[in-house]
Amino acid sequence: MELENIKRLHALASRLCDGDIDAQQVQELSALINNNQEAIREYLDYTSLHLNLEHKLRASRNPEEFADELAVRLSEDAHAAKAATQVSEPNSKTVRAFSILALAASVFLAAAFLMNSFKSQPSYSARIIQKIDCDWGDERWGIPQSPLLEVGREIKLDHGLMVLEFGDGAEVTLEAPVHFSIVAQDRGNLAFGKLSAIVPERSRGFSIEIPAGEVIDLGTRFGVLVDELGNCEAHVFQGNVLVRSDWGNHNHSPQEWKLAADEAIRLSTTAQRIEHLAAQHSLFVTYSRFNSVASIEELPALSIPEEGDLILWLDAAKSLQLDSSNRVIGWGNLSVGTNSTENNAWQVDLGRRPRWIKQTLGGRPAVRFDGSSHLVTSPFLSGDEVTIFCVLRPQQAEQFNRHFGQILSLNTTPDLILKITRDKQLAGVLSTRKVPTNKLQDIFLQSTLPNEDEPIVCTLIYSNSMNRAALFVNGDLVAESQAPSIASIQTPKYIGNSNQGEAGFVGDIGELLVFNSALNSDQRIQVCNALLEKYGIAPTQREPRVLSGIVPEEQ
């Protein structure tokens, strides 16, 4: 903006604030401001001096968001003032009255944007936005009742993940074991452990202090690691970071290294050296980042009933986080329904992660469970009306010297479970404890497997309203029964084992879908046929087996 225009804008704004402006000058001011970001900022800065709001207005919405509304308001004022001077003889009182209206409009807008700035500016340094199987407080999952973290707050985790959002907008995932502190709304301190950070452009400059210096974001995604001996690493996944350190250079100014994507640096206090490395994405867990691990064309795409209320959809070809040994850290939910925004499955314990296999089920990938590995989802609501589809292949139990186990537990009361029994049958189970003996009482829907060496599509449907449970294998009904009521409850769901870790599944799971409804026959056939085609599974014709018995089991 030219200097002359700036001076003219100041003069007109001054007249506006003093109430000494005519209609023509209001139009001129409107023309100077309209669609000119720099002029809008000048106008806000100048008038804020008179309104004693300068420091707040600078933090309000972007000028372009303000431009249209301000221009319209000034234009309306100008037309109103012009009309007034046409119907009555111009005099200072008329002009002053309309200039005061214009000033009132300006003040009104300034106040509105000031209120918005209060809303948009966080009043916290950092807050907890998610806990994943985390030993912090009473609840291991979800957002705590008091999520705000003040400056100086220390976070020490022995197990799980904690996801923080800083006041400036940066997202940080802490991975246990970790010792971390909140320094400011744009700064944290990592004394020990691992973290990953996603930093939007507006939060550029977000920093992590480390024993050897600091890692400064330049608009990027990165990970930071500090081991027990104080050795520090910074890994850049996207964008750039600046690593600054005065370690080993006490007589000079701090050293700086600018790292680009896929670069890393290690500041080794034990070896007294600096090493440049390739960034290792698999070393770090990132809450908001899942990747497609296999590029497989799907023609046609899997057909999902829109009205089915799909709550969980896991596909072993898509949306996973893997560690350096191809073990599954997280399995991302593909469902985009209103009730399924974040129901991802996780395993934060390195020793309990299932392995991802690239080609195993009809040439497609799968997640392989070994009897001790399992995944747990974030809590979500399920219970009274449920449909489960699972593409799986159990492996020979003799290889692992144990019985088959639990494929999926909805962790409800009674618990709705899909599993493989001790005698190698597929089963849908409603399991509850009998009072007062506390013995397990199971209602079984079970069927022998068509071929233990081939993948199958199994379907378990439970309907509270119809008092019915039904089990299907490759589209054929194999068992059905009356069923007790299951109340809807929000809980984590266990994949590959029970919540007690005592019933581990041995085998591969390629795909898992959970609907919060009991699909009708047409909907079930639609999904099942799509899965059969997708995995190259030939349908089988079987006689249905109808059961309604109750089988008690010892605890």
C-alpha positions as CSV (number, residue, x, y, z in Angstrom):
1,M,0.0,0.0,0.0
2,E,1.4,3.3,-1.1
3,L,2.4,5.9,1.6
4,E,0.0,8.5,0.3
5,N,-2.9,6.1,0.5
6,I,-1.9,5.1,4.1
7,K,-1.9,8.7,5.1
8,R,-5.2,9.3,3.5
9,L,-6.7,6.2,5.2
10,H,-5.4,7.5,8.6
11,A,-7.0,10.9,7.9
12,L,-10.3,9.5,7.0
13,A,-10.3,7.0,9.9
14,S,-9.5,9.9,12.3
15,R,-12.4,11.9,10.9
16,L,-14.6,8.8,11.4
17,C,-13.6,8.3,15.0
18,D,-14.1,12.1,15.7
19,G,-17.5,12.0,14.0
20,D,-16.4,14.7,11.5
21,I,-16.8,12.9,8.2
22,D,-19.2,13.4,5.3
23,A,-20.9,10.9,3.0
24,Q,-18.3,11.3,0.2
25,Q,-15.5,10.7,2.6
26,V,-17.2,7.5,3.9
27,Q,-17.4,6.2,0.4
28,E,-13.7,7.1,-0.2
29,L,-12.7,5.2,3.0
30,S,-14.8,2.2,1.9
31,A,-13.1,2.2,-1.5
32,L,-9.6,2.3,0.2
33,I,-10.4,-0.7,2.4
34,N,-12.4,-2.8,0.1
35,N,-10.5,-6.0,-0.9
36,N,-7.2,-4.6,0.3
37,Q,-5.7,-6.8,3.1
38,E,-3.0,-4.3,4.0
39,A,-5.5,-1.4,4.2
40,I,-7.8,-3.4,6.4
41,R,-5.0,-4.1,8.8
42,E,-4.1,-0.4,8.8
43,Y,-7.7,0.6,9.5
44,L,-8.0,-1.9,12.3
45,D,-4.7,-0.8,13.9
46,Y,-5.5,2.9,13.6
47,T,-9.0,2.8,14.9
48,S,-8.0,0.4,17.7
49,L,-5.9,3.1,19.2
50,H,-9.0,5.2,19.7
51,L,-10.9,2.1,21.0
52,N,-8.1,0.8,23.2
53,L,-8.4,-2.6,21.5
54,E,-5.2,-2.7,19.4
55,H,-3.6,-5.7,21.1
56,K,-6.7,-7.7,20.8
57,L,-7.6,-6.8,17.2
58,R,-4.2,-8.0,16.0
59,A,-5.2,-11.5,17.1
60,S,-8.6,-11.5,15.5
61,R,-9.7,-13.2,12.3
62,N,-7.6,-12.9,9.1
63,P,-8.2,-9.6,7.3
64,E,-9.7,-11.3,4.3
65,E,-12.5,-12.7,6.5
66,F,-13.2,-9.2,7.7
67,A,-13.1,-7.5,4.3
68,D,-16.5,-8.2,2.8
69,E,-18.5,-7.5,5.9
70,L,-16.6,-4.3,6.7
71,A,-16.9,-3.0,3.1
72,V,-20.6,-3.8,3.0
73,R,-21.2,-2.0,6.3
74,L,-19.2,1.1,5.2
75,S,-20.9,1.1,1.9
76,E,-24.3,1.0,3.5
77,D,-23.4,3.8,5.8
78,A,-22.2,5.9,2.9
79,H,-25.4,5.4,0.9
80,A,-27.4,6.2,4.0
81,A,-25.5,9.4,4.6
82,K,-25.8,10.3,0.9
83,A,-29.5,9.8,0.9
84,A,-29.9,11.9,4.0
85,T,-28.1,14.8,2.5
86,Q,-30.4,14.5,-0.6
87,V,-33.6,14.7,1.3
88,S,-32.6,17.4,3.8
89,E,-30.3,20.3,3.6
90,P,-26.7,19.2,4.5
91,N,-25.6,20.4,7.8
92,S,-23.0,19.4,10.4
93,K,-25.6,17.7,12.6
94,T,-26.8,15.4,9.8
95,V,-23.3,14.5,8.7
96,R,-22.2,13.9,12.3
97,A,-25.2,11.7,13.0
98,F,-24.4,9.4,10.2
99,S,-20.7,9.4,10.9
100,I,-21.5,8.3,14.4
101,L,-23.6,5.5,12.9
102,A,-20.6,4.5,10.8
103,L,-18.3,4.6,13.9
104,A,-20.8,2.6,15.8
105,A,-20.8,0.0,13.0
106,S,-17.0,-0.1,13.1
107,V,-17.0,-0.5,16.9
108,F,-19.6,-3.2,16.7
109,L,-17.5,-5.2,14.2
110,A,-14.4,-4.6,16.3
111,A,-16.2,-5.9,19.4
112,A,-17.5,-8.9,17.5
113,F,-14.1,-9.8,16.2
114,L,-12.6,-9.2,19.7
115,M,-15.1,-11.8,21.1
116,N,-14.1,-14.2,18.3
117,S,-10.5,-13.7,19.2
118,F,-11.2,-14.6,22.8
119,K,-12.9,-17.8,21.5
120,S,-10.2,-18.7,19.0
121,Q,-7.2,-18.0,21.3
122,P,-6.8,-21.0,23.7
123,S,-6.7,-20.1,27.4
124,Y,-4.5,-23.2,28.0
125,S,-0.9,-24.1,27.5
126,A,-1.7,-27.6,26.5
127,R,-4.6,-30.1,26.8
128,I,-5.0,-33.9,26.6
129,I,-7.1,-34.8,23.5
130,Q,-6.7,-38.6,23.8
131,K,-5.4,-41.3,26.0
132,I,-4.8,-44.8,24.5
133,D,-4.4,-47.6,27.0
134,C,-2.6,-45.0,29.1
135,D,-1.7,-45.3,32.8
136,W,-2.7,-41.7,33.6
137,G,-5.6,-41.2,36.0
138,D,-8.4,-43.7,36.5
139,E,-9.5,-44.2,32.9
140,R,-7.0,-45.7,30.4
141,W,-8.9,-44.5,27.3
142,G,-10.5,-41.3,26.2
143,I,-10.3,-37.7,27.4
144,P,-10.0,-37.0,31.1
145,Q,-12.5,-34.8,32.9
146,S,-9.8,-32.2,33.5
147,P,-7.8,-32.3,30.3
148,L,-6.0,-28.9,30.7
149,L,-2.3,-28.9,31.5
150,E,-0.7,-25.8,33.0
151,V,2.9,-24.6,32.5
152,G,5.3,-26.7,34.5
153,R,3.1,-29.8,34.5
154,E,5.1,-33.0,34.3
155,I,3.8,-36.1,32.5
156,K,5.4,-39.5,33.4
157,L,3.9,-42.5,31.6
158,D,4.9,-46.2,32.1
159,H,2.4,-47.5,29.6
160,G,0.3,-46.3,26.7
161,L,0.0,-43.2,24.5
162,M,-1.1,-39.7,25.4
163,V,-1.9,-37.1,22.7
164,L,-1.6,-33.4,23.5
165,E,-2.7,-30.3,21.7
166,F,-0.7,-27.3,22.6
167,G,-2.2,-23.8,22.7
168,D,-0.6,-22.8,19.4
169,G,-2.1,-25.8,17.6
170,A,0.7,-28.4,17.6
171,E,-0.3,-32.0,18.2
172,V,2.1,-34.1,20.1
173,T,1.9,-37.9,20.7
174,L,3.8,-39.1,23.8
175,E,4.8,-42.8,23.8
176,A,5.5,-44.5,27.1
177,P,7.8,-44.8,28.9
178,V,8.2,-41.1,28.7
179,H,9.0,-38.1,30.9
180,F,7.7,-34.8,29.4
181,S,6.9,-31.3,30.7
182,I,4.8,-28.4,29.5
183,V,7.0,-25.3,29.1
184,A,4.6,-22.9,27.2
185,Q,1.8,-23.1,24.7
186,D,4.4,-23.4,22.0
187,R,7.1,-25.4,23.8
188,G,7.6,-28.7,25.6
189,N,10.5,-30.5,27.3
190,L,11.4,-34.1,26.6
191,A,13.7,-35.4,29.3
192,F,13.3,-39.1,28.3
193,G,11.3,-41.2,25.9
194,K,9.8,-40.7,22.4
195,L,7.3,-38.3,20.9
196,S,6.0,-37.4,17.5
197,A,4.6,-33.9,16.5
198,I,2.3,-32.7,13.8
199,V,2.7,-28.9,13.5
200,P,0.5,-26.8,11.3
201,E,1.9,-23.8,9.4
202,R,0.3,-21.4,11.9
203,S,2.3,-23.0,14.7
204,R,5.6,-22.6,13.0
205,G,8.4,-22.2,15.6
206,F,6.9,-24.8,18.0
207,S,9.9,-26.2,20.0
208,I,10.9,-29.3,21.9
209,E,13.7,-28.9,24.5
210,I,16.0,-31.9,24.8
211,P,19.0,-32.5,27.1
212,A,21.4,-31.6,24.2
213,G,19.6,-28.5,23.0
214,E,16.2,-28.0,21.2
215,V,14.3,-29.0,18.1
216,I,12.6,-26.1,16.5
217,D,9.8,-26.7,14.0
218,L,9.7,-24.9,10.6
219,G,6.2,-26.2,9.7
220,T,6.5,-29.9,9.6
221,R,6.0,-33.4,11.1
222,F,8.9,-34.8,13.2
223,G,9.8,-37.2,15.9
224,V,12.2,-36.8,18.9
225,L,13.9,-39.5,21.0
226,V,15.9,-39.3,24.2
227,D,17.3,-42.5,25.7
228,E,18.3,-43.3,29.3
229,L,21.9,-42.0,28.7
230,G,20.7,-38.6,27.4
231,N,21.5,-39.4,23.7
232,C,19.1,-37.4,21.5
233,E,17.7,-37.9,18.1
234,A,15.5,-35.8,15.8
235,H,13.7,-37.4,12.8
236,V,12.0,-35.3,10.1
237,F,9.0,-36.9,8.3
238,Q,7.8,-33.8,6.4
239,G,9.0,-30.2,6.0
240,N,12.0,-28.9,7.9
241,V,13.2,-28.6,11.5
242,L,16.1,-26.7,13.0
243,V,18.2,-28.6,15.6
244,R,20.1,-26.2,17.9
245,S,22.7,-27.4,20.4
246,D,25.6,-26.0,22.4
247,W,26.6,-29.5,23.5
248,G,30.3,-30.1,23.0
249,N,30.8,-26.5,21.9
250,H,30.8,-24.5,25.1
251,N,33.3,-21.8,24.0
252,H,31.3,-20.9,20.9
253,S,27.8,-20.0,19.9
254,P,25.3,-22.8,19.6
255,Q,25.5,-25.0,16.5
256,E,22.6,-25.4,14.2
257,W,21.5,-28.1,11.7
258,K,18.6,-27.7,9.4
259,L,17.0,-31.0,8.6
260,A,14.7,-31.7,5.6
261,A,12.2,-34.6,5.2
262,D,13.6,-38.1,5.6
263,E,16.7,-36.7,7.4
264,A,17.7,-37.3,11.1
265,I,20.4,-36.4,13.5
266,R,21.8,-38.1,16.6
267,L,23.5,-36.1,19.3
268,S,25.4,-38.8,21.2
269,T,26.6,-37.8,24.6
270,T,28.1,-41.3,25.2
271,A,30.2,-41.4,22.0
272,Q,30.8,-37.6,22.0
273,R,29.8,-37.3,18.4
274,I,27.2,-36.1,16.0
275,E,25.7,-38.5,13.4
276,H,23.5,-37.8,10.4
277,L,21.0,-40.6,9.7
278,A,18.0,-41.4,7.6
279,A,14.7,-40.7,9.3
280,Q,12.9,-43.8,10.6
281,H,9.1,-43.3,10.6
282,S,8.6,-46.7,12.1
283,L,10.3,-45.8,15.4
284,F,7.5,-43.4,16.3
285,V,3.7,-43.6,16.9
286,T,1.6,-40.8,15.5
287,Y,-2.0,-40.5,16.6
288,S,-3.3,-38.8,13.4
289,R,-1.3,-40.6,10.7
290,F,-2.1,-43.9,9.1
291,N,-0.8,-45.2,5.8
292,S,-2.0,-47.6,3.1
293,V,0.5,-50.4,3.2
294,A,-0.5,-52.1,0.0
295,S,-1.6,-50.8,-3.4
296,I,-4.4,-53.2,-4.5
297,E,-6.9,-52.2,-7.1
298,E,-10.5,-53.0,-6.0
299,L,-13.0,-53.5,-8.8
300,P,-15.7,-53.1,-7.9
301,A,-15.3,-51.3,-4.6
302,L,-16.7,-53.0,-1.5
303,S,-20.4,-52.2,-1.3
304,I,-21.5,-50.9,2.1
305,P,-25.2,-50.3,2.9
306,E,-25.5,-46.6,3.7
307,E,-28.3,-47.2,6.3
308,G,-26.3,-49.9,8.1
309,D,-24.5,-47.6,10.5
310,L,-21.0,-48.9,9.9
311,I,-19.0,-48.2,13.1
312,L,-15.8,-50.1,12.5
313,W,-14.1,-51.1,9.3
314,L,-10.5,-52.4,9.3
315,D,-8.8,-53.5,6.1
316,A,-5.3,-55.0,6.2
317,A,-4.4,-53.2,3.0
318,K,-5.2,-49.7,4.2
319,S,-4.6,-47.3,7.1
320,L,-2.0,-49.0,9.3
321,Q,1.0,-47.9,11.3
322,L,3.8,-50.5,11.4
323,D,6.9,-50.7,13.4
324,S,10.3,-51.6,12.0
325,S,9.5,-55.3,12.3
326,N,6.2,-55.0,10.4
327,R,4.2,-55.4,13.5
328,V,1.0,-53.4,13.9
329,I,1.1,-50.3,16.1
330,G,-2.3,-49.1,14.9
331,W,-5.0,-50.1,12.5
332,G,-7.1,-47.2,11.2
333,N,-10.8,-47.3,11.0
334,L,-12.0,-46.6,7.5
335,S,-15.6,-45.9,8.5
336,V,-16.7,-42.3,8.2
337,G,-20.1,-42.5,9.9
338,T,-21.2,-40.0,12.5
339,N,-20.5,-42.4,15.3
340,S,-17.1,-43.7,14.1
341,T,-14.7,-40.8,13.7
342,E,-11.8,-42.3,15.6
343,N,-12.4,-45.9,16.5
344,N,-8.9,-47.1,15.5
345,A,-7.4,-50.3,16.9
346,W,-4.0,-50.0,18.8
347,Q,-1.3,-52.0,20.4
348,V,1.1,-49.9,22.4
349,D,2.9,-52.9,23.9
350,L,5.8,-53.9,21.6
351,G,5.6,-57.5,22.7
352,R,1.9,-57.9,22.0
353,R,1.7,-56.5,18.5
354,P,0.4,-58.8,15.7
355,R,2.4,-59.0,12.5
356,W,1.4,-57.6,9.1
357,I,1.7,-60.1,6.3
358,K,1.8,-58.6,2.7
359,Q,0.2,-61.5,0.8
360,T,-1.7,-64.3,2.4
361,L,-5.5,-64.2,1.9
362,G,-6.3,-64.6,-1.8
363,G,-3.2,-62.6,-2.6
364,R,-4.2,-59.8,-0.2
365,P,-2.6,-58.7,3.1
366,A,-3.7,-59.7,6.5
367,V,-2.9,-59.1,10.2
368,R,-1.5,-62.3,11.8
369,F,-2.2,-63.1,15.4
370,D,-0.1,-65.7,17.3
371,G,-2.1,-66.4,20.4
372,S,-0.6,-63.7,22.6
373,S,-0.9,-60.7,20.3
374,H,-4.0,-58.6,20.1
375,L,-5.4,-55.1,19.3
376,V,-7.8,-52.9,21.2
377,T,-10.0,-50.2,19.8
378,S,-10.8,-46.8,21.3
379,P,-14.1,-47.1,23.2
380,F,-17.3,-46.9,21.1
381,L,-20.9,-47.7,21.6
382,S,-22.3,-51.1,20.7
383,G,-24.6,-53.8,22.0
384,D,-28.3,-54.1,21.3
385,E,-28.2,-54.4,17.4
386,V,-25.0,-55.7,15.9
387,T,-23.7,-57.2,12.6
388,I,-20.1,-58.4,12.4
389,F,-18.3,-59.5,9.2
390,C,-14.8,-61.0,9.4
391,V,-12.5,-62.3,6.7
392,L,-10.2,-64.8,8.4
393,R,-8.1,-67.9,8.2
394,P,-7.3,-69.8,11.3
395,Q,-3.9,-71.6,11.4
396,Q,-3.3,-75.1,12.6
397,A,-3.3,-75.0,16.4
398,E,-0.7,-77.8,16.7
399,Q,1.9,-75.4,15.3
400,F,1.5,-73.2,18.3
401,N,0.7,-75.9,20.9
402,R,-2.5,-74.2,22.0
403,H,-6.2,-74.0,21.3
404,F,-7.7,-71.4,19.0
405,G,-9.2,-68.3,20.6
406,Q,-11.1,-65.1,20.4
407,I,-11.4,-63.2,17.1
408,L,-13.4,-60.3,18.4
409,S,-15.0,-59.3,21.7
410,L,-17.4,-56.4,21.8
411,N,-16.7,-56.3,25.6
412,T,-20.4,-55.9,26.5
413,T,-22.6,-57.5,29.1
414,P,-23.4,-60.2,28.1
415,D,-20.3,-60.2,25.9
416,L,-20.8,-60.9,22.2
417,I,-17.8,-62.8,20.9
418,L,-16.7,-64.3,17.6
419,K,-14.2,-67.0,18.2
420,I,-12.7,-70.4,17.3
421,T,-13.5,-73.1,19.9
422,R,-11.2,-75.7,21.4
423,D,-12.6,-78.3,19.0
424,K,-11.8,-76.1,16.0
425,Q,-15.2,-74.8,15.3
426,L,-16.2,-71.3,14.4
427,A,-18.6,-69.9,17.1
428,G,-20.6,-66.9,17.9
429,V,-20.9,-66.7,21.7
430,L,-23.0,-64.6,24.1
431,S,-21.1,-65.0,27.3
432,T,-22.3,-63.9,30.7
433,R,-21.6,-64.7,34.3
434,K,-24.2,-66.6,36.4
435,V,-25.1,-65.1,39.8
436,P,-24.2,-66.1,42.5
437,T,-21.8,-68.8,41.3
438,N,-19.9,-66.4,39.0
439,K,-19.6,-69.2,36.4
440,L,-19.5,-68.3,32.7
441,Q,-22.8,-69.2,30.9
442,D,-22.4,-69.2,27.1
443,I,-25.0,-69.5,24.4
444,F,-23.2,-71.0,21.4
445,L,-23.8,-70.7,17.7
446,Q,-21.1,-72.9,16.2
447,S,-20.1,-74.7,13.0
448,T,-17.3,-76.7,11.6
449,L,-15.0,-74.8,9.3
450,P,-15.3,-75.6,5.5
451,N,-11.6,-75.9,5.1
452,E,-9.0,-74.9,7.7
453,D,-6.5,-74.0,5.0
454,E,-8.8,-71.6,3.2
455,P,-10.0,-68.1,4.2
456,I,-13.7,-67.7,5.0
457,V,-16.2,-64.8,5.4
458,C,-18.0,-65.2,8.7
459,T,-21.0,-63.1,9.7
460,L,-22.5,-62.8,13.2
461,I,-25.8,-60.9,13.6
462,Y,-27.4,-60.1,16.9
463,S,-30.8,-58.4,17.3
464,N,-32.1,-57.4,20.7
465,S,-35.5,-56.3,19.2
466,M,-35.9,-59.7,17.4
467,N,-34.4,-61.8,20.2
468,R,-32.2,-63.5,17.7
469,A,-28.6,-64.3,17.0
470,A,-27.4,-65.9,13.7
471,L,-24.1,-67.2,12.4
472,F,-23.2,-67.4,8.7
473,V,-20.2,-68.9,6.9
474,N,-19.5,-67.7,3.4
475,G,-23.0,-66.4,3.1
476,D,-24.7,-69.6,4.4
477,L,-26.7,-69.8,7.6
478,V,-25.0,-72.3,9.9
479,A,-26.6,-71.6,13.3
480,E,-29.2,-69.4,14.9
481,S,-30.7,-69.1,18.3
482,Q,-32.8,-67.0,20.6
483,A,-30.6,-64.6,22.5
484,P,-30.6,-62.7,25.8
485,S,-30.7,-58.9,25.9
486,I,-27.4,-57.0,25.5
487,A,-27.5,-53.4,26.6
488,S,-25.6,-50.8,24.5
489,I,-22.4,-49.8,26.2
490,Q,-19.3,-47.8,25.2
491,T,-16.2,-49.9,25.7
492,P,-13.0,-50.8,24.0
493,K,-13.3,-53.8,21.7
494,Y,-10.7,-56.6,21.7
495,I,-9.4,-58.1,18.5
496,G,-7.4,-61.4,18.7
497,N,-7.8,-62.0,22.4
498,S,-10.1,-61.5,25.4
499,N,-9.9,-58.5,27.7
500,Q,-8.2,-60.8,30.2
501,G,-5.6,-61.9,27.6
502,E,-6.4,-65.6,28.1
503,A,-8.0,-66.6,24.8
504,G,-5.7,-65.7,22.0
505,F,-6.6,-66.3,18.4
506,V,-4.1,-67.9,16.1
507,G,-4.5,-67.0,12.4
508,D,-5.0,-64.2,9.9
509,I,-7.6,-61.4,9.7
510,G,-7.9,-59.6,6.4
511,E,-10.9,-57.5,7.1
512,L,-13.3,-56.7,9.9
513,L,-16.6,-54.7,9.8
514,V,-18.9,-53.9,12.6
515,F,-22.3,-52.4,12.1
516,N,-24.5,-50.8,14.9
517,S,-27.5,-52.5,13.4
518,A,-28.8,-56.0,12.5
519,L,-28.6,-55.9,8.8
520,N,-31.5,-57.4,6.8
521,S,-31.1,-60.3,4.4
522,D,-30.5,-58.2,1.3
523,Q,-27.9,-56.0,3.1
524,R,-26.1,-59.0,4.5
525,I,-25.9,-60.7,1.2
526,Q,-24.7,-57.5,-0.4
527,V,-21.7,-57.2,1.9
528,C,-20.9,-60.9,2.0
529,N,-20.8,-61.3,-1.7
530,A,-18.6,-58.3,-2.1
531,L,-16.1,-59.8,0.4
532,L,-16.2,-63.2,-1.2
533,E,-15.4,-61.6,-4.6
534,K,-12.7,-59.4,-3.1
535,Y,-10.8,-62.3,-1.5
536,G,-11.5,-64.8,-4.2
537,I,-13.5,-67.1,-1.9
538,A,-15.8,-69.7,-3.5
539,P,-19.3,-69.9,-1.8
540,T,-20.2,-73.2,-0.2
541,Q,-23.6,-74.8,0.1
542,R,-24.3,-76.2,3.6
543,E,-27.2,-77.3,5.6
544,P,-28.1,-74.8,8.4
545,R,-27.5,-76.0,11.9
546,V,-30.1,-74.5,14.4
547,L,-29.1,-74.4,18.0
548,S,-30.6,-72.8,21.1
549,G,-28.7,-74.5,23.9
550,I,-26.9,-72.9,26.8
551,V,-23.5,-74.3,27.6
552,P,-22.0,-73.4,31.0
553,E,-18.2,-73.2,31.4
554,E,-16.0,-72.9,34.4
555,Q,-14.3,-69.6,34.9
